[in-house]
Amino acid sequence: DKVIDKVVEEVDEPRRSALRKIVGTAFVVPTVASFSMD
Amino acid sequence: MNERPRHLSEVEINPVADGYVLYQPSRDRVHFLNATAVVVYELCTGKHTADEIAAMVQQAYELEAAPTAEVAACLDNLRQEGLVA
């Protein structure tokens, strides 16, 4: 919880609530999938 | 690594059930970040080094070791896509 607080305090509402809602997830390798909208 | 990554371009952020969908109007590209990548992305505030971000991810998920390589790879990907600098 302490670290979640530290992470979410970095962002402003309303994203803060959305971000907090990381709670209960397990670590997975961070991935970014990108594609063109063309 | 002493660089402190920060958000670069204006993006539209859409939180979804398992991550973020980001739309980057300047490049007309869409990016899907999974939950851990969201944590990495949100910590790119210009205040933390890559190693500090990895340490925070380690604490957050109570891992035995900091996922330094995984976080570095994620940051490289975000940099290549022009999302952080």
Backbone of each chain as nested JSON, in Angstrom:
{
  "chains": [
    {"id": "A", "residues": [
      {"number": 1, "name": "ASP", "atoms": {"N": [0.824, -1.218, 0.0], "CA": [0.0, 0.0, 0.0], "C": [0.852, 1.26, 0.0]}},
      {"number": 2, "name": "LYS", "atoms": {"N": [1.958, 1.208, 0.772], "CA": [2.821, 2.386, 0.893], "C": [3.393, 2.774, -0.469]}},
      {"number": 3, "name": "VAL", "atoms": {"N": [3.806, 1.753, -1.216], "CA": [4.397, 2.034, -2.524], "C": [3.322, 2.46, -3.514]}},
      {"number": 4, "name": "ILE", "atoms": {"N": [2.143, 1.837, -3.413], "CA": [1.039, 2.256, -4.286], "C": [0.773, 3.741, -4.069]}},
      {"number": 5, "name": "ASP", "atoms": {"N": [0.734, 4.159, -2.8], "CA": [0.512, 5.578, -2.5], "C": [1.578, 6.442, -3.157]}},
      {"number": 6, "name": "LYS", "atoms": {"N": [2.834, 5.973, -3.081], "CA": [3.949, 6.736, -3.633], "C": [3.832, 6.844, -5.155]}},
      {"number": 7, "name": "VAL", "atoms": {"N": [3.393, 5.741, -5.782], "CA": [3.253, 5.74, -7.242], "C": [2.092, 6.632, -7.66]}},
      {"number": 8, "name": "VAL", "atoms": {"N": [0.935, 6.45, -7.023], "CA": [-0.252, 7.172, -7.5], "C": [-0.19, 8.658, -7.171]}},
      {"number": 9, "name": "GLU", "atoms": {"N": [0.583, 9.033, -6.147], "CA": [0.649, 10.464, -5.826], "C": [1.402, 11.244, -6.904]}},
      {"number": 10, "name": "GLU", "atoms": {"N": [2.059, 10.508, -7.813], "CA": [2.78, 11.165, -8.908], "C": [1.828, 11.722, -9.958]}},
      {"number": 11, "name": "VAL", "atoms": {"N": [0.579, 11.272, -9.95], "CA": [-0.353, 11.715, -10.989], "C": [-1.562, 12.397, -10.359]}},
      {"number": 12, "name": "ASP", "atoms": {"N": [-2.21, 13.228, -11.152], "CA": [-3.365, 13.975, -10.664], "C": [-4.65, 13.206, -10.951]}},
      {"number": 13, "name": "GLU", "atoms": {"N": [-5.694, 13.57, -10.205], "CA": [-7.017, 13.035, -10.512], "C": [-7.44, 13.555, -11.89]}},
      {"number": 14, "name": "PRO", "atoms": {"N": [-8.262, 12.831, -12.662], "CA": [-8.902, 11.568, -12.321], "C": [-8.031, 10.342, -12.596]}},
      {"number": 15, "name": "ARG", "atoms": {"N": [-6.822, 10.563, -13.176], "CA": [-5.982, 9.407, -13.507], "C": [-5.517, 8.691, -12.25]}},
      {"number": 16, "name": "ARG", "atoms": {"N": [-5.415, 9.429, -11.13], "CA": [-4.933, 8.811, -9.894], "C": [-5.83, 7.642, -9.483]}},
      {"number": 17, "name": "SER", "atoms": {"N": [-7.141, 7.87, -9.524], "CA": [-8.08, 6.805, -9.144], "C": [-7.996, 5.637, -10.111]}},
      {"number": 18, "name": "ALA", "atoms": {"N": [-7.903, 5.968, -11.406], "CA": [-7.826, 4.915, -12.426], "C": [-6.557, 4.095, -12.237]}},
      {"number": 19, "name": "LEU", "atoms": {"N": [-5.466, 4.794, -11.926], "CA": [-4.185, 4.105, -11.753], "C": [-4.227, 3.197, -10.529]}},
      {"number": 20, "name": "ARG", "atoms": {"N": [-4.772, 3.711, -9.432], "CA": [-4.856, 2.894, -8.212], "C": [-5.683, 1.636, -8.476]}},
      {"number": 21, "name": "LYS", "atoms": {"N": [-6.827, 1.827, -9.148], "CA": [-7.705, 0.7, -9.447], "C": [-6.977, -0.327, -10.318]}},
      {"number": 22, "name": "ILE", "atoms": {"N": [-3.649, -0.918, -10.558], "CA": [-2.485, -1.636, -10.038], "C": [-2.763, -2.407, -8.755]}},
      {"number": 23, "name": "VAL", "atoms": {"N": [-3.841, -2.057, -8.044], "CA": [-4.136, -2.794, -6.808], "C": [-4.534, -4.224, -7.158]}},
      {"number": 24, "name": "GLY", "atoms": {"N": [-3.881, -5.16, -6.523], "CA": [-4.273, -6.553, -6.71], "C": [-3.714, -7.212, -7.95]}},
      {"number": 25, "name": "THR", "atoms": {"N": [-2.84, -6.516, -8.692], "CA": [-2.255, -7.161, -9.867], "C": [-0.888, -7.723, -9.511]}},
      {"number": 26, "name": "ALA", "atoms": {"N": [-0.498, -8.772, -10.199], "CA": [0.826, -9.359, -10.003], "C": [1.791, -8.756, -11.015]}},
      {"number": 27, "name": "PHE", "atoms": {"N": [3.081, -8.864, -10.711], "CA": [4.085, -8.35, -11.64], "C": [4.061, -9.152, -12.938]}},
      {"number": 28, "name": "VAL", "atoms": {"N": [4.031, -8.444, -14.044], "CA": [4.249, -9.062, -15.351], "C": [5.318, -8.223, -16.038]}},
      {"number": 29, "name": "VAL", "atoms": {"N": [6.017, -8.807, -16.991], "CA": [7.032, -8.043, -17.71], "C": [6.338, -6.865, -18.387]}},
      {"number": 30, "name": "PRO", "atoms": {"N": [6.823, -5.631, -18.135], "CA": [6.158, -4.473, -18.736], "C": [6.294, -4.485, -20.253]}},
      {"number": 31, "name": "THR", "atoms": {"N": [5.167, -4.38, -20.946], "CA": [5.212, -4.398, -22.405], "C": [4.432, -3.222, -22.981]}},
      {"number": 32, "name": "VAL", "atoms": {"N": [4.913, -2.759, -24.127], "CA": [4.26, -1.68, -24.861], "C": [4.032, -2.185, -26.278]}},
      {"number": 33, "name": "ALA", "atoms": {"N": [2.777, -2.243, -26.693], "CA": [2.451, -2.653, -28.064], "C": [1.968, -1.417, -28.809]}},
      {"number": 34, "name": "SER", "atoms": {"N": [2.635, -1.093, -29.925], "CA": [2.325, 0.145, -30.64], "C": [1.971, -0.155, -32.084]}},
      {"number": 35, "name": "PHE", "atoms": {"N": [1.043, 0.634, -32.617], "CA": [0.753, 0.485, -34.037], "C": [0.223, 1.793, -34.607]}},
      {"number": 36, "name": "SER", "atoms": {"N": [0.368, 1.92, -35.914], "CA": [-0.074, 3.125, -36.603], "C": [-1.581, 3.092, -36.795]}},
      {"number": 37, "name": "MET", "atoms": {"N": [-2.19, 4.27, -36.731], "CA": [-3.637, 4.347, -36.931], "C": [-3.991, 4.588, -38.389]}},
      {"number": 38, "name": "ASP", "atoms": {"N": [-2.983, 4.59, -39.263], "CA": [-3.231, 4.826, -40.681], "C": [-4.22, 3.788, -41.209]}}
    ]},
    {"id": "B", "residues": [
      {"number": 1, "name": "MET", "atoms": {"N": [23.044, 4.746, -15.024], "CA": [21.959, 5.462, -15.699], "C": [21.486, 6.611, -14.817]}},
      {"number": 2, "name": "ASN", "atoms": {"N": [21.863, 7.865, -15.183], "CA": [21.44, 9.0, -14.38], "C": [20.314, 9.781, -15.03]}},
      {"number": 3, "name": "GLU", "atoms": {"N": [19.896, 9.343, -16.23], "CA": [18.807, 10.052, -16.891], "C": [17.533, 9.889, -16.081]}},
      {"number": 4, "name": "ARG", "atoms": {"N": [16.725, 10.941, -16.106], "CA": [15.443, 10.895, -15.396], "C": [14.341, 11.038, -16.438]}},
      {"number": 5, "name": "PRO", "atoms": {"N": [13.812, 9.908, -16.903], "CA": [12.838, 9.966, -17.995], "C": [11.584, 10.739, -17.612]}},
      {"number": 6, "name": "ARG", "atoms": {"N": [11.048, 11.435, -18.6], "CA": [9.817, 12.208, -18.374], "C": [8.931, 12.08, -19.603]}},
      {"number": 7, "name": "HIS", "atoms": {"N": [7.646, 12.319, -19.392], "CA": [6.697, 12.244, -20.505], "C": [7.074, 13.28, -21.549]}},
      {"number": 8, "name": "LEU", "atoms": {"N": [6.942, 12.891, -22.813], "CA": [7.406, 13.759, -23.881], "C": [6.261, 14.372, -24.666]}},
      {"number": 9, "name": "SER", "atoms": {"N": [5.437, 13.545, -25.267], "CA": [4.421, 14.095, -26.159], "C": [3.058, 14.115, -25.484]}},
      {"number": 10, "name": "GLU", "atoms": {"N": [2.197, 14.971, -26.027], "CA": [0.821, 15.008, -25.55], "C": [0.117, 13.746, -26.028]}},
      {"number": 11, "name": "VAL", "atoms": {"N": [-0.438, 13.004, -25.105], "CA": [-1.154, 11.793, -25.485], "C": [-2.514, 11.78, -24.796]}},
      {"number": 12, "name": "GLU", "atoms": {"N": [-3.454, 11.113, -25.438], "CA": [-4.759, 10.883, -24.811], "C": [-4.656, 9.552, -24.083]}},
      {"number": 13, "name": "ILE", "atoms": {"N": [-4.952, 9.571, -22.793], "CA": [-4.81, 8.364, -21.98], "C": [-6.182, 7.781, -21.693]}},
      {"number": 14, "name": "ASN", "atoms": {"N": [-6.361, 6.522, -22.068], "CA": [-7.614, 5.818, -21.801], "C": [-7.319, 4.617, -20.924]}},
      {"number": 15, "name": "PRO", "atoms": {"N": [-7.601, 4.726, -19.606], "CA": [-7.419, 3.543, -18.76], "C": [-8.414, 2.459, -19.172]}},
      {"number": 16, "name": "VAL", "atoms": {"N": [-7.926, 1.235, -19.338], "CA": [-8.797, 0.093, -19.622], "C": [-8.548, -0.946, -18.536]}},
      {"number": 17, "name": "ALA", "atoms": {"N": [-9.268, -2.053, -18.59], "CA": [-9.238, -3.013, -17.48], "C": [-7.836, -3.52, -17.168]}},
      {"number": 18, "name": "ASP", "atoms": {"N": [-7.0, -3.686, -18.187], "CA": [-5.696, -4.308, -17.94], "C": [-4.523, -3.434, -18.348]}},
      {"number": 19, "name": "GLY", "atoms": {"N": [-4.743, -2.125, -18.421], "CA": [-3.627, -1.248, -18.765], "C": [-4.116, 0.101, -19.248]}},
      {"number": 20, "name": "TYR", "atoms": {"N": [-3.302, 0.734, -20.078], "CA": [-3.668, 2.012, -20.687], "C": [-3.647, 1.839, -22.199]}},
      {"number": 21, "name": "VAL", "atoms": {"N": [-4.6, 2.484, -22.864], "CA": [-4.499, 2.684, -24.307], "C": [-4.173, 4.161, -24.498]}},
      {"number": 22, "name": "LEU", "atoms": {"N": [-3.008, 4.432, -25.088], "CA": [-2.58, 5.811, -25.32], "C": [-2.724, 6.128, -26.802]}},
      {"number": 23, "name": "TYR", "atoms": {"N": [-3.304, 7.29, -27.097], "CA": [-3.331, 7.748, -28.488], "C": [-2.426, 8.959, -28.599]}},
      {"number": 24, "name": "GLN", "atoms": {"N": [-1.525, 8.902, -29.571], "CA": [-0.517, 9.933, -29.78], "C": [-0.861, 10.676, -31.075]}},
      {"number": 25, "name": "PRO", "atoms": {"N": [-1.6, 11.794, -30.967], "CA": [-2.07, 12.477, -32.182], "C": [-0.934, 12.925, -33.103]}},
      {"number": 26, "name": "SER", "atoms": {"N": [0.199, 13.342, -32.52], "CA": [1.287, 13.876, -33.346], "C": [1.825, 12.842, -34.326]}},
      {"number": 27, "name": "ARG", "atoms": {"N": [1.696, 11.558, -33.99], "CA": [2.211, 10.505, -34.875], "C": [1.101, 9.573, -35.352]}},
      {"number": 28, "name": "ASP", "atoms": {"N": [-0.131, 9.875, -34.936], "CA": [-1.281, 9.036, -35.291], "C": [-0.994, 7.573, -34.958]}},
      {"number": 29, "name": "ARG", "atoms": {"N": [-0.503, 7.369, -33.731], "CA": [-0.201, 6.005, -33.284], "C": [-0.922, 5.705, -31.979]}},
      {"number": 30, "name": "VAL", "atoms": {"N": [-1.214, 4.432, -31.798], "CA": [-1.86, 3.953, -30.578], "C": [-0.901, 3.005, -29.88]}},
      {"number": 31, "name": "HIS", "atoms": {"N": [-0.882, 3.083, -28.552], "CA": [0.025, 2.248, -27.763], "C": [-0.78, 1.583, -26.654]}},
      {"number": 32, "name": "PHE", "atoms": {"N": [-0.578, 0.28, -26.488], "CA": [-1.19, -0.414, -25.35], "C": [-0.1, -0.74, -24.342]}},
      {"number": 33, "name": "LEU", "atoms": {"N": [-0.286, -0.264, -23.109], "CA": [0.656, -0.547, -22.017], "C": [-0.027, -1.499, -21.045]}},
      {"number": 34, "name": "ASN", "atoms": {"N": [0.648, -2.604, -20.7], "CA": [0.055, -3.472, -19.682], "C": [0.238, -2.825, -18.305]}},
      {"number": 35, "name": "ALA", "atoms": {"N": [-0.315, -3.451, -17.262], "CA": [-0.381, -2.792, -15.947], "C": [0.998, -2.399, -15.426]}},
      {"number": 36, "name": "THR", "atoms": {"N": [1.99, -3.267, -15.591], "CA": [3.327, -2.935, -15.091], "C": [3.941, -1.802, -15.91]}},
      {"number": 37, "name": "ALA", "atoms": {"N": [3.697, -1.813, -17.213], "CA": [4.207, -0.73, -18.058], "C": [3.558, 0.602, -17.68]}},
      {"number": 38, "name": "VAL", "atoms": {"N": [2.301, 0.55, -17.236], "CA": [1.621, 1.767, -16.777], "C": [2.352, 2.345, -15.567]}},
      {"number": 39, "name": "VAL", "atoms": {"N": [2.732, 1.474, -14.632], "CA": [3.463, 1.941, -13.442], "C": [4.773, 2.605, -13.876]}},
      {"number": 40, "name": "VAL", "atoms": {"N": [5.497, 1.952, -14.79], "CA": [6.764, 2.514, -15.285], "C": [6.498, 3.869, -15.945]}},
      {"number": 41, "name": "TYR", "atoms": {"N": [5.485, 3.918, -16.82], "CA": [5.169, 5.154, -17.549], "C": [4.807, 6.28, -16.585]}},
      {"number": 42, "name": "GLU", "atoms": {"N": [3.979, 5.973, -15.589], "CA": [3.533, 7.024, -14.667], "C": [4.668, 7.52, -13.775]}},
      {"number": 43, "name": "LEU", "atoms": {"N": [5.706, 6.699, -13.619], "CA": [6.85, 7.128, -12.804], "C": [7.858, 7.941, -13.622]}},
      {"number": 44, "name": "CYS", "atoms": {"N": [7.588, 8.12, -14.907], "CA": [8.462, 8.941, -15.757], "C": [8.072, 10.407, -15.585]}},
      {"number": 45, "name": "THR", "atoms": {"N": [8.389, 10.948, -14.423], "CA": [7.996, 12.318, -14.092], "C": [9.174, 13.277, -14.175]}},
      {"number": 46, "name": "GLY", "atoms": {"N": [10.359, 12.747, -14.514], "CA": [11.552, 13.585, -14.514], "C": [12.223, 13.637, -13.155]}},
      {"number": 47, "name": "LYS", "atoms": {"N": [11.634, 12.927, -12.171], "CA": [12.202, 12.938, -10.812], "C": [13.028, 11.691, -10.526]}},
      {"number": 48, "name": "HIS", "atoms": {"N": [12.766, 10.606, -11.269], "CA": [13.374, 9.321, -10.93], "C": [14.282, 8.818, -12.046]}},
      {"number": 49, "name": "THR", "atoms": {"N": [15.396, 8.203, -11.656], "CA": [16.24, 7.533, -12.647], "C": [15.617, 6.176, -12.973]}},
      {"number": 50, "name": "ALA", "atoms": {"N": [16.132, 5.552, -14.036], "CA": [15.634, 4.225, -14.419], "C": [15.832, 3.237, -13.272]}},
      {"number": 51, "name": "ASP", "atoms": {"N": [16.974, 3.332, -12.598], "CA": [17.238, 2.412, -11.48], "C": [16.257, 2.646, -10.33]}},
      {"number": 52, "name": "GLU", "atoms": {"N": [15.923, 3.912, -10.086], "CA": [14.959, 4.215, -9.013], "C": [13.572, 3.688, -9.374]}},
      {"number": 53, "name": "ILE", "atoms": {"N": [13.217, 3.812, -10.65], "CA": [11.915, 3.283, -11.092], "C": [11.886, 1.768, -10.899]}},
      {"number": 54, "name": "ALA", "atoms": {"N": [12.984, 1.103, -11.275], "CA": [13.053, -0.359, -11.101], "C": [12.945, -0.725, -9.624]}},
      {"number": 55, "name": "ALA", "atoms": {"N": [13.573, 0.073, -8.753], "CA": [13.512, -0.203, -7.31], "C": [12.085, -0.023, -6.789]}},
      {"number": 56, "name": "MET", "atoms": {"N": [11.374, 0.989, -7.309], "CA": [9.992, 1.207, -6.868], "C": [9.083, 0.08, -7.353]}},
      {"number": 57, "name": "VAL", "atoms": {"N": [9.334, -0.401, -8.562], "CA": [8.553, -1.542, -9.068], "C": [8.83, -2.772, -8.199]}},
      {"number": 58, "name": "GLN", "atoms": {"N": [10.1, -2.952, -7.83], "CA": [10.463, -4.083, -6.96], "C": [9.692, -4.011, -5.639]}},
      {"number": 59, "name": "GLN", "atoms": {"N": [9.677, -2.813, -5.027], "CA": [8.975, -2.646, -3.746], "C": [7.471, -2.844, -3.922]}},
      {"number": 60, "name": "ALA", "atoms": {"N": [6.949, -2.281, -5.005], "CA": [5.504, -2.335, -5.222], "C": [5.02, -3.772, -5.339]}},
      {"number": 61, "name": "TYR", "atoms": {"N": [5.779, -4.581, -6.062], "CA": [5.344, -5.962, -6.302], "C": [6.038, -6.95, -5.364]}},
      {"number": 62, "name": "GLU", "atoms": {"N": [6.814, -6.397, -4.409], "CA": [7.493, -7.228, -3.415], "C": [8.306, -8.331, -4.084]}},
      {"number": 63, "name": "LEU", "atoms": {"N": [9.15, -7.923, -5.032], "CA": [9.996, -8.864, -5.767], "C": [11.316, -9.054, -5.028]}},
      {"number": 64, "name": "GLU", "atoms": {"N": [11.976, -10.182, -5.285], "CA": [13.258, -10.453, -4.617], "C": [14.367, -9.561, -5.154]}},
      {"number": 65, "name": "ALA", "atoms": {"N": [14.275, -9.203, -6.433], "CA": [15.304, -8.353, -7.039], "C": [14.627, -7.299, -7.905]}},
      {"number": 66, "name": "ALA", "atoms": {"N": [15.32, -6.191, -8.092], "CA": [14.762, -5.134, -8.942], "C": [14.757, -5.603, -10.396]}},
      {"number": 67, "name": "PRO", "atoms": {"N": [13.636, -5.411, -11.107], "CA": [13.562, -5.836, -12.512], "C": [14.229, -4.811, -13.426]}},
      {"number": 68, "name": "THR", "atoms": {"N": [15.517, -4.59, -13.188], "CA": [16.252, -3.519, -13.876], "C": [16.229, -3.681, -15.393]}},
      {"number": 69, "name": "ALA", "atoms": {"N": [16.506, -4.891, -15.865], "CA": [16.562, -5.114, -17.317], "C": [15.188, -4.924, -17.953]}},
      {"number": 70, "name": "GLU", "atoms": {"N": [14.152, -5.433, -17.286], "CA": [12.796, -5.327, -17.845], "C": [12.342, -3.871, -17.902]}},
      {"number": 71, "name": "VAL", "atoms": {"N": [12.645, -3.122, -16.839], "CA": [12.261, -1.706, -16.812], "C": [13.057, -0.929, -17.866]}},
      {"number": 72, "name": "ALA", "atoms": {"N": [14.354, -1.239, -17.995], "CA": [15.185, -0.557, -19.001], "C": [14.647, -0.826, -20.402]}},
      {"number": 73, "name": "ALA", "atoms": {"N": [14.249, -2.072, -20.664], "CA": [13.711, -2.416, -21.989], "C": [12.403, -1.675, -22.242]}},
      {"number": 74, "name": "CYS", "atoms": {"N": [11.57, -1.587, -21.216], "CA": [10.298, -0.866, -21.341], "C": [10.562, 0.615, -21.626]}},
      {"number": 75, "name": "LEU", "atoms": {"N": [11.515, 1.207, -20.897], "CA": [11.844, 2.624, -21.11], "C": [12.404, 2.848, -22.514]}},
      {"number": 76, "name": "ASP", "atoms": {"N": [13.219, 1.911, -22.995], "CA": [13.745, 2.017, -24.362], "C": [12.601, 2.048, -25.366]}},
      {"number": 77, "name": "ASN", "atoms": {"N": [11.638, 1.16, -25.132], "CA": [10.475, 1.085, -26.018], "C": [9.684, 2.392, -25.987]}},
      {"number": 78, "name": "LEU", "atoms": {"N": [9.463, 2.921, -24.782], "CA": [8.725, 4.185, -24.646], "C": [9.485, 5.33, -25.316]}},
      {"number": 79, "name": "ARG", "atoms": {"N": [10.821, 5.297, -25.209], "CA": [11.648, 6.334, -25.856], "C": [11.54, 6.238, -27.371]}},
      {"number": 80, "name": "GLN", "atoms": {"N": [11.655, 5.005, -27.881], "CA": [11.591, 4.809, -29.336], "C": [10.266, 5.303, -29.898]}},
      {"number": 81, "name": "GLU", "atoms": {"N": [9.217, 5.173, -29.113], "CA": [7.893, 5.597, -29.577], "C": [7.64, 7.078, -29.313]}},
      {"number": 82, "name": "GLY", "atoms": {"N": [8.637, 7.763, -28.739], "CA": [8.48, 9.2, -28.51], "C": [7.545, 9.539, -27.37]}},
      {"number": 83, "name": "LEU", "atoms": {"N": [7.337, 8.585, -26.463], "CA": [6.429, 8.829, -25.336], "C": [7.163, 9.394, -24.128]}},
      {"number": 84, "name": "VAL", "atoms": {"N": [8.445, 9.057, -23.983], "CA": [9.251, 9.626, -22.9], "C": [10.607, 10.034, -23.47]}},
      {"number": 85, "name": "ALA", "atoms": {"N": [11.29, 10.909, -22.75], "CA": [12.631, 11.339, -23.166], "C": [13.57, 11.225, -21.986]}}
    ]}
  ]
}
